[in-house]
């Protein structure tokens, strides 16, 4: 469970959002970028849903 929380904190950190991955594989870097975008959209959606409920 601690590992999951560390990943969430890593994705929320704005300094890590635009940092380039050091992986030499282009497809792996693209996958990580898409994962960051989808995670941020998920968080924004959850925030909007919570605000609408209030």
Buried (B, 14 or more C-beta within 10 A) or exposed (E): EEEEEEEEEEBEEEEEBEEEBEEEEEEEBEEEBEEBEEBEEEEEEEEEEEEEEE
